Amino acid sequence: MGILQSVPVIGDLIEKLSNGIDELVTSDEEIGQIDIEKQRIALQTLTAELKEQHMQLQINMAQANHPSIFVAGARPAIIWIGALGLAYEALLRPLGTWLIMLSLDMSEILGEAAFQEATSEQIQTVAQFYQLPSMNTELFMPIILGVLGIGGFRTWEKINGKARNNMQPESAEFEAMTKIMLEKHKYQQQKVKEQLTGNPSVDAFNQARQKGDYRPKYTLE
């Protein structure tokens, strides 16, 4: 019975603690500090992603300049395999199956008597045997999309009229792309810095701290 009587007291205590925590973390200056920390984490994440992309570009450049066709031609081979697979699945297979179905004579395959007594399900089962086999596109499509996503230089080269038919790319083009990525990274860093220095709550906090009249929100009554 004593435990039941203490339940309202515990509830009031929890409510007071919750309100106190809200007051501790909802002051303008602390919200500003939290925003700064979020921006810093986002910037670190962006920097890590750019470094990873830059390393992948260097790997691609080294592979493309390799004298062995089995190394330099690995990505084009994967792309061509995917292109042939998609061409077969999207064009050759449906058209070929359609032509095969037109040329089939079920009366000769099943026999005249069996064909007359066969149901539509039985005829469909026999017809499926003569259809061209389907490819497992789920097997190679993720690989193709990954290669196309990583090797996005081809689109950039075509837009700038620098696409080539060989597999010996010029290093200047890779250097230009690397320079663009680094400039983008510096621009985003500067933009985040401007957003942080222009935060009104942070500016007010710094001014109050310099004047010496800073008081936390939870101490003001």
RAURPE-V800778 format. One record per residue. N is the residue number from 1. RES is the residue in three letters. SS is DSSP state (H for helix, E for strand, C for the rest). PSI is psi in radians with two decimals (* if undefined). Layout:
N:RES:SS:PSI
N:RES:SS:PSI
This chain:
1:MET:C:-0.67
2:GLY:H:-0.59
3:ILE:H:-0.74
4:LEU:H:-0.63
5:GLN:H:-0.46
6:SER:H:-0.16
7:VAL:H:-0.85
8:PRO:H:-0.63
9:VAL:H:-0.76
10:ILE:H:-0.70
11:GLY:H:-0.76
12:ASP:H:-0.68
13:LEU:H:-0.75
14:ILE:H:-0.73
15:GLU:H:-0.73
16:LYS:H:-0.71
17:LEU:H:-0.70
18:SER:H:-0.76
19:ASN:H:-0.67
20:GLY:H:-0.70
21:ILE:H:-0.74
22:ASP:H:-0.71
23:GLU:H:-0.56
24:LEU:H:-0.55
25:VAL:H:0.12
26:THR:C:0.17
27:SER:C:2.70
28:ASP:H:-0.76
29:GLU:H:-0.62
30:GLU:H:-0.62
31:ILE:H:-0.69
32:GLY:H:-0.72
33:GLN:H:-0.67
34:ILE:H:-0.72
35:ASP:H:-0.71
36:ILE:H:-0.75
37:GLU:H:-0.68
38:LYS:H:-0.76
39:GLN:H:-0.66
40:ARG:H:-0.72
41:ILE:H:-0.74
42:ALA:H:-0.69
43:LEU:H:-0.71
44:GLN:H:-0.68
45:THR:H:-0.76
46:LEU:H:-0.72
47:THR:H:-0.74
48:ALA:H:-0.70
49:GLU:H:-0.73
50:LEU:H:-0.69
51:LYS:H:-0.70
52:GLU:H:-0.75
53:GLN:H:-0.69
54:HIS:H:-0.72
55:MET:H:-0.67
56:GLN:H:-0.64
57:LEU:H:-0.71
58:GLN:H:-0.68
59:ILE:H:-0.77
60:ASN:H:-0.72
61:MET:H:-0.73
62:ALA:H:-0.69
63:GLN:H:-0.71
64:ALA:H:-0.53
65:ASN:C:0.02
66:HIS:C:2.41
67:PRO:C:-0.38
68:SER:C:2.32
69:ILE:H:-0.43
70:PHE:H:-0.33
71:VAL:H:-0.88
72:ALA:H:-0.51
73:GLY:C:0.21
74:ALA:H:-0.86
75:ARG:H:-0.82
76:PRO:H:-0.62
77:ALA:H:-0.75
78:ILE:H:-0.73
79:ILE:H:-0.74
80:TRP:H:-0.65
81:ILE:H:-0.77
82:GLY:H:-0.69
83:ALA:H:-0.74
84:LEU:H:-0.69
85:GLY:H:-0.75
86:LEU:H:-0.67
87:ALA:H:-0.71
88:TYR:H:-0.81
89:GLU:H:-0.61
90:ALA:H:-0.47
91:LEU:H:-1.05
92:LEU:H:-0.77
93:ARG:H:-0.89
94:PRO:H:-0.69
95:LEU:H:-0.74
96:GLY:H:-0.73
97:THR:H:-0.68
98:TRP:H:-0.74
99:LEU:H:-0.67
100:ILE:H:-0.73
101:MET:H:-0.61
102:LEU:H:-0.58
103:SER:H:-0.14
104:LEU:C:2.47
105:ASP:C:1.73
106:MET:H:-0.50
107:SER:H:-0.58
108:GLU:H:-0.62
109:ILE:H:-0.81
110:LEU:H:-0.36
111:GLY:C:2.58
112:GLU:H:-0.75
113:ALA:H:-0.77
114:ALA:H:-0.62
115:PHE:H:-0.62
116:GLN:H:-0.55
117:GLU:H:-0.10
118:ALA:C:2.52
119:THR:C:2.95
120:SER:H:-0.60
121:GLU:H:-0.69
122:GLN:H:-0.72
123:ILE:H:-0.70
124:GLN:H:-0.65
125:THR:H:-0.73
126:VAL:H:-0.69
127:ALA:H:-0.61
128:GLN:H:-0.46
129:PHE:H:-0.50
130:TYR:C:-0.04
131:GLN:C:2.65
132:LEU:C:2.49
133:PRO:C:2.60
134:SER:C:2.53
135:MET:C:2.63
136:ASN:C:1.51
137:THR:H:-0.41
138:GLU:H:-0.29
139:LEU:H:-0.76
140:PHE:H:-0.25
141:MET:H:-0.75
142:PRO:H:-0.63
143:ILE:H:-0.74
144:ILE:H:-0.79
145:LEU:H:-0.64
146:GLY:H:-0.75
147:VAL:H:-0.74
148:LEU:H:-0.62
149:GLY:H:-0.67
150:ILE:H:-0.78
151:GLY:C:1.03
152:GLY:C:0.15
153:PHE:H:-0.45
154:ARG:H:-0.77
155:THR:H:-0.72
156:TRP:H:-0.68
157:GLU:H:-0.70
158:LYS:H:-0.70
159:ILE:H:-0.66
160:ASN:C:0.12
161:GLY:C:0.53
162:LYS:C:0.32
163:ALA:C:2.47
164:ARG:C:2.84
165:ASN:C:-0.25
166:ASN:C:3.14
167:MET:C:0.59
168:GLN:C:1.35
169:PRO:C:2.62
170:GLU:C:2.44
171:SER:H:-0.44
172:ALA:H:-0.60
173:GLU:H:-0.69
174:PHE:H:-0.66
175:GLU:H:-0.66
176:ALA:H:-0.74
177:MET:H:-0.68
178:THR:H:-0.72
179:LYS:H:-0.71
180:ILE:H:-0.74
181:MET:H:-0.72
182:LEU:H:-0.69
183:GLU:H:-0.67
184:LYS:H:-0.71
185:HIS:H:-0.77
186:LYS:H:-0.68
187:TYR:H:-0.74
188:GLN:H:-0.61
189:GLN:H:-0.79
190:GLN:H:-0.66
191:LYS:H:-0.75
192:VAL:H:-0.68
193:LYS:H:-0.72
194:GLU:H:-0.66
195:GLN:H:-0.66
196:LEU:H:-0.78
197:THR:H:-0.36
198:GLY:C:0.24
199:ASN:C:2.06
200:PRO:H:-0.69
201:SER:H:-0.65
202:VAL:H:-0.74
203:ASP:H:-0.76
204:ALA:H:-0.66
205:PHE:H:-0.77
206:ASN:H:-0.72
207:GLN:H:-0.75
208:ALA:H:-0.63
209:ARG:H:-0.63
210:GLN:H:-0.64
211:LYS:H:-0.33
212:GLY:C:0.18
213:ASP:C:0.42
214:TYR:C:2.26
215:ARG:C:2.27
216:PRO:C:2.63
217:LYS:H:-0.64
218:TYR:H:-0.15
219:THR:H:-0.16
220:LEU:C:2.22
221:GLU:C:*
